[in-house]
Amino acid sequence: MHAGSQTAGGSLVKACGSLGAIKQGKQVHGNFLVSPYFDDDVVKSSLVDMYAKCGLPDDSRLVFDSIKLKNTASWTAIIYGYARKGRKEEALELFLRVHLNLFA
């Protein structure tokens, strides 16, 4: 991602999540952190989704918590990540918070 854009980074992250390629996804995440786009909320939302799809809700939450302006995609991904791993209480707590954050 050094010479690419946040769009390319987001696409790479989405591909890793769809394939369950967590090793490669973490490499892309590492490159993202040292790129000029390290604080891009769109790429961060893609990272939340990738970690959720790969069954790593705690990693997903770390990225989620760093997003300044959370959108529907980031909320959906984090709730899905917890629900997928059977962590119902955390999924429900976030589900109840989403209305306050998106529609306040």
Secondary structure, 3 states (H helix, E strand, C coil): CCCCCHHHHHHHHHHHHHHCCHHHHHHHHHHHHCCCCCCCHHHHHHHHHHHHHCCCHHHHHHHHHHCCCCCHHHHHHHHHHHHHCCCHHHHHHHHHHHHHHHCC
